[in-house]
């Protein structure tokens, strides 16, 4: 046992051609869904302000007065309106432009009764777009909560760069009655994980999922947590928070074009935690909260402006709780540092350009990596204290681990890139010998340089906006250098071409529809980045050689780059193998890579409109440049030149699909090319590796109960330890799961499927059994039946699971039901997951079909299912409160079992589960009694009862008064149950022992 492991970064220098990203599939115990509430779509008004050069509508250009003495009197856009529809949140945005670095925006608002607020300076917020967002993003401020307002005065003053297409967005989140009563989802701690604190789901704050327009992207693993504030108003009430979240969601998702709310989680000043970005709180879903550093970080934002006020203690503790839970899932030390690399930070607040690696604390404030005041000075000054709080919460939950060792990185088929480097630098092999070693059933041949078509996946379903510093053509239409053109796919399959003044500039008159839309340069640009064609993106431009075009695939737009193979390789080869290898004798490895990449691309035929794509699903291709910075390298260019037109062919003459991966671990995996030792792989930093996986993570991911062992069943027989894992089995107390080695690799982000379990936990001793004693009459006496079923500590249930007229036993354990159709010792007949570990399990006939099914009650919320199988609830409602003891019974004889609660000695019973209201209320028993319910006299209606010590007191009617039956049965610590054990139409008593 140990409390923590240091993170092991599972990132090779260069990914395999076909290596899929491994997502650490760690989730908390399955929860029944929260009570449904209708999603809310805010009402939004957008006012065009234009620019300093061309103010729009009612806006004017006047000397600035509200944005700081250093710029006072400089020209500013100004708008004053007092005739607006009510709004509660505002923000100001402008067309994305990396040159716009500093814009100061001040606002004041007018309340419905005519009073004006003080002026507020809005913070700029440019946190970067998730790579799969489907709309163009905009620069802008953070959203700002004003409370109900009908007037506004705004001043927009450019300081560095001049924004265009400035817009004011006013949002009315439409406050709802349900905002005052959101429901959070708590979860118990499991081994090695700090407990998931109560978190209010997206549904609880009324998220309209139709507004989300992105496909979640996931990092390989989590490396850090980023702390923010929203820079919002601090003047909000607890009931305002759901509406504030709806406003932020709309503003981030739609107005800013980020596809969703940017933060993974948010904390209000009252200490409540709210789910933010879609994609799973326990996952590695990529947010939009720290430009350049969104991948592999968990963004938590405290609602308010903590430059202006102190952070409430409840909010500090809530941040510590949610971050501690998240870090514990990934074995991260909150007091440690980590190294992270900026990805796509251009045009955001990032301090670092793309590709820069920096060392930061595992828990860091946004200003650590961004030109921003986030998370506010009063939170920034307490970051050390926050890390200490998080560490204390993580340390309270020691972790057991499964230890693994392994070899290689990637699938291992064909050439190992590190092996090629080893053969070049250790064995002095040239590229023909390297290629023959890995691709033994092929021969070197040639293929004349010809065009290859590449699908640019990041452009899927988008219009193609193209620019160039030189004149270019769209079909036969000449576009002047420095301007741009947008090509859009129409619903009728034709295309519209719209000239633009620039990437983010104004549209000109659309041209006639055309079925051809090839974009080409007028003159050969050579290596001049400015003269190449460039795709306009939210973070600048991507330069490409060759031509660009928009294709249609089942009605969706696809952007295609048509480029000569030798030019294509100039971007591919340095993405797949480090150009720096040439500096240490590895030039032959780069030449081998060039031939393998060329052969692989020629052999591809992915789509009807393109041969290949631009990601690791095919080969990584970045085009010629990013924001006119070359993506090519003279050392890999030399490898391409030396091997010009060389390909590998089979004896049939066909070009081989030459797969490759980062590191074979010392033996290739076989497949199309014969398996063979790879002695050159000793040069690889991934030749040998080790890692750990927490036991609790495995238990949670596979739903196996308590992990007992992990067994490798078959291997491929190649290399140390028997080679790569083909099949394996994870064995738990509840069930076993069979997997392939590659499935296990993907589930846990392992470097390869060549691994060995060095240490697995010993099976824990079985818990004491839960023992049942049943009696066929409601009187004192011995049991009529006794047997063991379940484990000590399980929740005991008794109902008619199959409709045969006999009530039989069941148990609820950590979110899983185990039901048995007879009152005897043996295995379960039915098992499935439903609810959380801390729920109270219930059962009854909820739909009057003669078969009893299960439900759970969670602190006043009821979730019922009409079949004994896993799945979502069929009925949910609210009844009772935390601390109540729920019961089920057919109180009115209509055939439906419905909810009731015992609070102290007061009973409250309802005749409905869907819309429960109290139908019966009375006092019976004493505080501390255990409630039971059953049809004690066979009249078709349920009566109530209590168990106190060893004594049952049962009453046939629903009201106060004396009991009808009294029976001493069992021990004081037993749990009382009731059921029709002998199918005589009367419920009688029983106990379960093991609590």
N, C-alpha and C positions, 0 to 999 in steps of 0.2 A: 504494500500500500504506500502511496505517496500523495502529496497534496497537489503537485503541479508538475507539468513538463514544459520545457521551453518549446516554442513553436519550431517546427522543422519546415523550412520553405521548400515546397515541391515544385520548383520552376526550373526547367532545363534552360541552357543557353538558347537552344533552338528546338522547338517542338517537332514531333513526328509529323509526317505528312498527313496521316490519318488518325492521329491521337486526339480523341475527344476529351474535353475538359472534364475532370472528375469533380463532382460536387459532393461535399461532405454532407450526407443525408442525415442530419441530426435533428430530431423534432421532439417537442415535449409530448407528454401523454396525450392521446387523442381526446379531444373535447367535443361534447355535443355542441352543435351550433348555438349561437346566442339567439335570444328571441328576435324574430324578424321585425325590422322597422322599415318603412318605405324609404328608399333612397330619395335624396333631395337635390334637385338641380337648381343652383342659384340663378337669380335674375341678374343680368349683366348689361351695363351700358358702356360703350367704348366711344371716347371722344377723340377725334383726330386733332393733334396740335401742330403737325407738320415739322418744320425746322426753322432755324434762325434765318436761313436764306429764303424760305418759302413757308411762312406761317399759314396754318389751315384754319378754316372756320372762324370761330370766335376768338382764337388765340391772337396775341399781339407780341411784338418784340419791344421790350422796355429795359431800362437799366435795372440790374438786379439789386435787391435790397436785403434779402433774407438768407444768403448763403455764405456768409463769412466776410470779414473785413478785407481779406486778401483779394477778393474778387468783387467787392462792392462796386456797383456802377457798371460792370461789364454787361453786355447785352444778354438778356434772358427771355425765354418764352414765358408768357404769363397768360393765365386764364382765370376769370372770375365768373362763377355761375351761382345763382340762388334759386333756380327753378327746376331742380332736378328731382327725379324719382328717388325715393329713399334708398340709401345704401349704407353699409357698415364697414366695408373694406375698400381700400383703393391701392393702386400701384401705377407707376409710370414706366413705360417700356419704349424701346427704340429698335430700329433695324440692327441686327447683329453686325458688328464691325470691329475687328481687333484694334483699329486705330482709336476707337473711342474708349479711353482709359479712365476718365474722371468726369462725371456729370453730377452736379449737386442739385437735389430736388427738395424743395421745402413746400409744405402744405399747411393749410388750416381749414377747418370745416365748420359748417353752420348746422346747428341742431334744428329739429323741426319747429322748436319754439322761437327760433331766430337768433340765438346766442352763438357767437363765434368762439372757437377754441383758440388756444395759443398756437404759435407756429411750431411745426416739428420738421426736423431735417431727416429725410428718409435715407437709409443705408443702401448703397449699391449691393446687388446680389447677383453674381454670375458664377454659378456653381458647376456648370458643365452638364451636357446632355448625355443621358444614357445612350450607348452606341446604337441601340435598336429603336430609339424614338422615331415615330413615323412622320413628324412634322418639323419644319424648320424652327429653330429656337430664336429668341430675341433677347437683346440686352435689356437691363432694367433694374429697378429698385426691388427691395423686398416688399411684400404686401404689408399694408399697415391697417390695423383695426382702429376704426374711428368711433364705433358705436353708431346708432341710428343718426343719419345726417341727410340733409337735403340741399346743402350748398357747399361750394368749395372755392378756395383760391389756391392756385398752384404756381410755383415759379421753377422753371427748369433752366439751369445755367451751365453750359458746357465749359469745362476747365481744360481738359486735354482731349482733343478730338471733337468733332462737331456731329452730334447724332442727327439722323434723318428718320422720317416716318415716326415721329414721337407720338405716343398715344397715352391717354389717361383711361384707365380701366376702373370702373365703379361696380362693386359687387354687393348685391343684397342676398345673403345666404338663407333668407327665409326661415327665421326662427320657428322651431316646432315644439310642441308640448313635450315630445320625447327627449328633447335636449336636456331637460331637468332630471331625467332618470336613466342615464346610460348604464349599461351592465358590463362589468369587467369579467375577464376570464382568469381565475387563479389556477395554479398548477403546483403540485407538491414537488419537493426536491427528490431527485433520484441520485443514486450513488455517483459521486464525482461531479455533480452539477449543482451550483447554487439554484435555489428554486426560482422558477419563472414567476415574477411578481404579477399581481393582477394587472391586466392590460386591457384597455378598452379597444375593441376591434374596429375596423373600418366601418362595418355595418352599424356599430353603435353610434357613430357620429354622422351617419346618413350619407356615406360616400355613394355617389352615382357612378357605378363602374363603367357606364357607357362613355363617361368623359375621359377614361384612361385610354390613351392611344399609343401604347408602346408594348413591346414584347419583352418580358423580363430577361435581363442578362445576368449571368452568375459568374462570380470569381471562382478560381480554383480552391481558395481557402480564405479564411479571415486572418488578417494580420494586425489590425488596430481598430480603435474606436475614436471617432472624431466628435468633439463637443462643440455645440453652437448655441446661440440664442436666435430668436426670430427677428430681433430688433423691432418688435411690435410695441403696441401700447401696453402699459402695465395696468391700465384702468379697465379691467374686465372682471366679470363675476363668473362663478362656477358654471352657471347655466349658459354663459356665452360661448364656452369653449367648443362644443360641437359645431356651432355656426362659424367660429373662427377657423376651425379645421376645414370646413367645407369651402370657405373663402380661399384659404391657402392652397387647397387642392385644385380648385378651379384656376387660380392664378398661375401656379406652377405648371399644371398639366396643359391648359389651353392657352392662356395668355402668353406665358413664357415659352411654350412649346417643348416642355421637358417630358411630356407624356404621362406624368403622374406627380404626386407630391414628392418633393426631393428627399426629405429626411426619412430614415428607416423607422424612427420612433420619436415621439414628442412628449414633453413633460410640462404640465401646467404649474402655476404657482401654488396650487393647492395640493401638489404631490401626486397627482394622478398621471398615469402613463397611457399614451394613446398610440395605437398602431398607425404608422405612416405609409410608407411605400408598399405597394402590392408586391407579392412574391414570396412571402413567408418570413416571419420574424426570426425563426431559427436558421434560416438559410443564409447563403452568401450573396443574395440578390444585390445588384449594383445600384446605388442610389444616384442622386444628383444634388450633392450637398457640399462637396469640397473639390472645386475644379482641379482636374489633373490627378486627384487622389480619391476618386470615388470607388475604384476597384479594390476589393478586399478590405474595405473599412465600413464600420457600422456607425451611421450618423445619428446622433441624438441631439435634439434641439429643445431648449427650454423656452417656453412661450413668454415673451416679454423682452424688454430692453434692459440689460444688466450692466450697461454703462451708467444708467440713471438711478437704479435702486439696487439694494442688496438682494442676494438670492435667498428665498425662504428656506429654512432648514428642511421642511418636508420635500421641497423640490430637489435639494442636494441629495437627500437620502433616496429619493425615487430614481434619480440619475444613477446613483451608485448601485442600486438594486438591479436595474435593467442591464447596465453594462456588466456587472458581475455575472449575471446569468448568461449573457451572451459570450463573454470571454471564457467562462467555464466550459461551454460547449466545445471550444476549440483549444483548450489547454493553454491559454495565453496568460502570461504573468502581467498584471496591471502595473507593476513597478519596474518592468523591463523596458528596453528600447527595441525598435525594429527598424528595418530598412525597407523603404517603399520607393517605387519608381513612378514618376509622373507620367500619366497617359493622357494625351490629348488635352493638355492644359492651356494651349494657345487660345486667346480670346476670352479667358475666364479670369478670375481673381488670383489664379495660381502664381506663386513666386517663382516657379521653376518651369523651364521649357520641357516639352515632351522628351522622355528618355533620361531625365536627371534622377539619380538615386540619392535619397537623403535619409538620414537617421533621425527618427523622431520617437518620443515616448509611445508605448503601446496605447496609452490613453492621452490624446493630445487635443488642444484647442485649435480651432480652424486657423487662427492667425499664425500658427506654427508653419503652415505651408501656403497661406494665402495673404494677399494684400487686402486685409479686412480687419475690422475691429472685433469680429466674432471670436469668442462667445460673450463679449462685453467685459470691461475691466474688472467688475466685481465678481465675475465668475472666473476669469482668467487668473486672478490673484489667488484663487482657491484651488487651482488644478492639483497642486501637491496634496492638499487635504483630500480632494476627491479621489485621487489614486489610492491613498491610504484607506479610505472607507471601502473602496471596491475590493482592495486586497483582503481586508478583514472579512468581507462577505464571501469571497471565493475560498479563503483558507478554512472556512467553517465546514467545508464539504470535501473530505479527502476522496481521492479518485483511485480506482483500480484500473489497470491497463492491460491490454493484450500487446505483447512485444513482437515485432516482426523484423526480419532482415531480408534483403532482396538484392537483385542485380538488374542493372540496366534501366533505361527510360524509354518507354514507347512500346510498340507492338513487336519489334524485333525482326520483322520480315524484310528481306533484301539487305541493303547496305546500312551499316551502323555508321553514322556521321563521325562520332568520336573514334570508332575503330579505323575509319579511313584516315583520320588525323594521326592515330598511333602508328599505322603502317607507313605513313609518309615520314613521320619524324623519328621513329624508333628503328624501323626496318628499311628506310630509304626506298620504298616502293614508289614507282611512278603511277600515274592514274590508270593506264591500261591494266596493270597488274592488280591494282585495287579493285577495279570494276570486275575483272575476271574472277577474283576471289569471292565476291559477294553475289555476282550474277553468273553462276557457273554454266548455265545452260543457254547463254547468249554469246553473241560475237559483236565486236565493234563494226559499225557500218556508217553510212552517211544518209542525210536527208537534206535536200536543198532548203535553204531558208525560205519559209513561207509564213503566211498570216495565221495567227491564233486568235480566237475570240474568247474574251474573258468577261464573265458576269460579275459586276461589281455589287456584291450582296448588300453593302450598306445603303445602296440607292434603291433597293426593292420598293415598289409601289409608290415611288416618288417621281415628281417631275424632274427632268434633267435640265439643270441650269448651268450653262457653259459660258466661260469667258476666255479671253486671251489678250496679251499685250500687243498682239499683231492682228491684222485682219484675218478673219476666218469665214468659212461658209457653213450654212445649214442647208444641205441640198444645194440649190443654185442661188440661195439668198446670201448676199455678202453682208457680213456684220463687221462694223468698224472696230479696230483694235481698241481695247480699253473698255468697251461696252460688253453686253452679255445677251444671251438669248435663252428663253425658257421653252422647253419642248414638253408638251403634255399629251398623254394618251387620252383620247376621247372615248366615250361609251360606245360610239359607233365603230371603233377600231381605227379611226383616222387620228391624225396628230395635228395639234395647233402649235404654231411657232410664234412666240411673242418676243420681239426685241426689247431689251431693257437698257437703261443707262449704265447699270453696273450690276454686280451680283445682287446687292440689296437695294438697288435703285428703283426708280419708277418704271412702270410698264409703258411701252409704246403701243401703237395700234397692232393688234394681232393680225398675222397674215392669213391667207387662205389656208384651208385645211389641206394637208399633204399626206400621202401615204409613205413618202420617203423622208428621212430626217437625218441622214448621215452628216455628222459634223466633222469638218476637216480644216486643216490650216491651208492658207493660200500658198505659203512658201515653207520649205523644209526648215523646221526650227533648229535642227541639229541638237546641241546640248544647251541651248538658251532656254532656261526655265520660263522666262517671261514670254517667250514666243510660242510655248507649247499650249495646247488646249488644256483647260483647267475646269474641273467640276467644282461649282460653288457649294460649300458646306456651311454648317453653323459655326465652324471654327476657322474658316478661311477658304483656301482652295487646294485641290489635289491635282497635280500636273500629270498629264499622260502623253506618251508618244502615240503615233498612229491616229485612228479616228474614233469617234464616240457616236453612239446611236441609242435610240430608245426602241426596244422590242416589246411586243405584247405576248404575254403568256397567260392564257385563260382569263383574259380581261385585265390582267395586272401588268403594270409597267416594269420593265427590266432594262437597266442600263448596261450596255455592252461596249467594251474597248476592243477594237480590232487592231492588232499590233504585230509586227514581224517578230518571229520567235526569238531571234538573237537580241532584239531590244527588250522583249518581255523578260528574258533571263537576267538582264541587268538589274532588275528589281527583285527577282525571285531568289537568286543565289545568295546575296548578302542577307536576306531574311532567313534563309535556311541554315547557313553555316557562317561563322564569324569571318569576315574579311581579314581580321587581324591574324588568323592562322597563317597567312602568307608570311608574316614577319618572323615566325618561329619555325620555318621549314615546312609548313603545311600547305604550300601551294598545290602539290599533287592532290590533296584531299579536296581542295576547292575545284580543281579541274574534274575530279570524279563526280563531285556534286553537280557541276554544270551539265555533264553528260546525263546523269541520272534525272535531273530536273527536266532537261530537254526531252528525253525519251518518255518520261512520265506524261508531260504535257501533250506530246504528239499522240500518245495512246489514248488520251481522254476523249470521251464523247458524252458529256453530262446532259446536255440540253439540246433541244431542237434549234435554239438560237445562239448557243455558245458552247464551246468545247469544254471549258473549265470555269472555275470561280477563283475568287481572290483571298480565301481564308484557309485555315488549316484543314478544312474539309476537302480541299484540293491541294493547292500550294499557296503559300503566303506571298501575295503580290500587292505592292503598295503604289504602283505606278512610278513615274520618274521623279516626283517631288511632292513635298507637302509645304504649302505656303512658300513656294519657290526655293525650298531647301532640298537639295538632291537626296534621293533615296538610293542612289547608286554609289559604287565604290570602285576606284581604279584597280584595286587588287582582284576583286571578283570579275571586273570587266576583262582583266588580262586572262583569267581562267576561261572565260567564255570565248575570247578571241583565239586562244591556243587550241581549244577543242571545237572550233566552229563547225557546225553541221554534224558533229559526231553523235550517233545514237546507238543504242543496243538493240539488236534484232534476234529473234528466235530463228531456228533453222528454217522455219516456214517463210521467213522474210518479213513477218509482221514485227512492228516496233513493240518492245517489251514495256509493260506497265511497271516501271522500276520503282517499287515502293522503297522507302527508307525511313529510318527513325533515328532518334538522337543517340541512343546507346543500346547495344544488344545485350550487355552484361557479360559477354564472353562467348555467346553461342547464338547464332541466328535461329529464328523460329521456324524456318521452313515455309511451306506453302508453295507458291509459284516457283520459287527458287530453292534449290536444295539446302537443307540445314547444314551448317558447317561451323567449326570453332572460329571465334573472332579474337585472336590474340592481341590485336591492336587496341581492343577496348580497354586494356589496362591504363590507357591514357585518359580515360573518361572519369570525371568526378562522380559519375553515377554508376561506375562499375560495381561497387558495393554500397549499400545504404541500409539504414535501419530507421524504424519509426514506431510509433505507439498509437493505439486506438483505445479510447476509454471503453471499459466494459459496459457502462450504462448507455453509451451511444449505440453500441451494437444491439443491446437489448431493446432500446427504443425504436431503432430503425427497422428491425425485423419482427417486432412484436412477439418475441420468443419467451417472454417471462424472464426467469433468471438464467443467465448464460452459464452453461455447464461445461461445454468444450467446443473446440473448433477442429474439424478433421479435414485433412486433404485426402481426397479419394483417389484421384488419378493425376499424373503429370505426363509431360510429353517425352520424358526420358533423355533430354538433351542438356548436358552440363551439370554443374554442382547441384546437390540436393535433389537430383532427379529432374531438374528443369522446371519449365513453366507449369503453373497449376491449370489443369483442365477442368476438373470438377472438385467441389468441396462441400462440406456440410457444416452449418452452424446449429448447434444443439442447445436447446433451452428447456426449462421446466415445463413450458406450455406447449411448445412445438419445435420442430426442426425445420430448417430452410436449406434447400439445395441450391447452389449457385455455381456458375462457371468462374474460373479464376479472373477472367476479364470483367465480369459483372462486379465481383468484389473489388477489383482495382478501381473501377469507375465510381462505385459507391463511396469509397474512402479516399479517393484522390491519390492512390499509390502510384509510384513511378512506372511500374510494370506489373505483369501477372506472373513474374518469376519471383516468388517470395516463399519464406518459411516462417512458421510460427515458432519463435524462440521460447516464449513463455506464455502460457494461457492460464487463466485462473483455475484453481482446483474447484471441483463442484462443491458448493456449500452443503453442509448437512441439511437434510430435508427438515422443514419446520414441523413442529408437532401437528398431528392431524386434528381436524375439527371433528368432534364426535357428536352424533345426533341421538336423541332419545325422544321417542314419539309415544303418545298415549291416545287410545281410541275412545276415551270418555273424559269429560271435564270434571274430574274428581280426583282426590288424592289417591295415589297408588303407584305401583311399579310401572316401568315402561312396557309397552307392547312390542316395541322394536328398537334395536340399537345397532349402530354401524358407524364406520368412519367415512367421511367424504369431505374433501377440501383441506385447507391448512388453517392452523390457528391464526386468528386475526382476520380471516375472510369475513365479509358481510354475508349473513345467512338469509336465504330466500326460500319460499315455498309457494308453489302455484301449479296449476294444471297446464304443463307446457305443450301437451299433444292433444288435448281435448278428450281424453279417455275417461274423465270423471274422477280420476285420482289426482290429488295434489301430491307433488313430489319435490325434491330438494334442488337447490342451486346455490352457487356462491358467486360473489362479486369481488374481484381481486385486481387492484391497480388498473381499473378501466376495462377489464375483461370479464365477461359472464361465462360461467361453466355450469351448464344445466344438465340434470339427469332425470330420465323418465321413470325411474323406479326408486323406491326408498330402500336402497341397499348399497353396499360398498362396491366400488368399481370406477371406471373412467367416465368422463362426461359424454353425453350424447350430442350436445350442442355447445359450441363455443364461438364467441365473437366479441369484438371490441365495441363499446359504446360508453360515452361519458368520460369523466376524469377520475383519477384515483381517489380524490377526496369527496366525490359525490356520495349521496345516499341512494342506494338502489331500491327500486320499488317494482311490483309486478301486479298484474290484474288483467281482466278482460276489458280492454279499452274500446273495442268496437262491437261488442255484443255478438261475437261469432263463435263462442264456446271454447276458445283457446286463449290462455293467458300469455301475455307477452311482457316485456320489461320496459322500464323507464328509469330515469334518475331525477333527483331533486337536488338543486344546487342553490342554497342560501335564498330560497324564495322563488326560484325559477324551475319550472317543471318541463322535462323533455321526455316524451313517450314515443315508443315505436310499436307499430301494429304487426310486426313479425319478429321472430327470434333469429335475427341475422344482423350483420353489421350494415351500417348505412346511416343516412341522416334521420333526424326525428320526423315523425308524422304529425305530432301535436306538440305545441309549446305554449306555455302561458305562465303567468306569475301568480303565486299564492303563498302566503306566509312570509317569513323573514328569517335571517340567519339566527340560529339558536333554537328554532322550532324543531319538532320531531314529526316527520310526515308519516301518514298511514294511507292505505287504499282500502276501499270497501264499496259494496253496492248498497248505498244508504237508503235508496228508495225502491229497490226491487225491480228496476227497469232493465236489468241485464248488463248495465255498464258499471264497472268499478271506477270510482272517482276519488279525487284528492281530499284529504283532510289533514289537519295538523293539531298537535297537542302542544300548548304553550303554558308551561307551569302545570296547573291542573285544569286549564281551560281548553275545551275542545272546540274547534271550528271546522265544519264539514261542508263540502260543496257537492252539488249534484251535477256539476259540469267540469270537464277537464279543459275544454277549449276556451271558455269564457267564465272562469270560476268566480262565483260570488258565494258568500257564506249562506248556506241554507239552514244550518242547524248550529246553535252555539249553546254550550252548557258547561258546567263544572262537574268533573268526575275524577276521583283519585287524589293524589297528592303530588306536589312538585318533586321531580326526580323519578317518578314512576316511568316504567317502560311501556309505551302503548302497543296494543295488539288489536286486531279487528277480525271478525269472523261471523259466520251465520251459526250461532251457538244452538239455536233451537230448530233449524231446518225450515224456517218460514219464508225463505227466499230473500230476506234482507239482512244486511250486516249489522251486528251490534258492536259495541266497543268493549275494551278491557284494558287492564293494566297489570303489570307484573311488578311486585314490590318484595325484594328479598327473594324467597323461594315461592311466594304465593301469587297465584293468578286470581284476579277479581274480574268476573265477566258479567256483562249486562246486555240483555236482549234488546233494549230500546235505546233511543238516542236522547238521553236526558240525564239530569241529576237523579240521585236516589240510591237505594241499596242495590247491591249486586244480586244477580240471579244464581251465579255459580261461584264457588270458592274452592281452589285446589292447590295443595302444596306439591310442587314437582320440581326436581332438579336442585342445583346448587345456586347460591346467591349470585355468583359471577356469570352464570349461564345467560345466553340470549334467548328470550322467549320467541316461539314461532307458533303458527296455527295453520291448520289445513284439514281437508277431508281425506284422511289417510286411508279409510276403508270404503270409500264410495257409498256412504249411507246417507248423503245429503246434509250431514251436520259437520261443522268444523270443530276440531278438538285441539288440545294443546300439545306442545312439544318444546324441547330446548336444544340449542346447539352449544357445545362446551368447547372452549378454546380461546377465550377472550381475556 
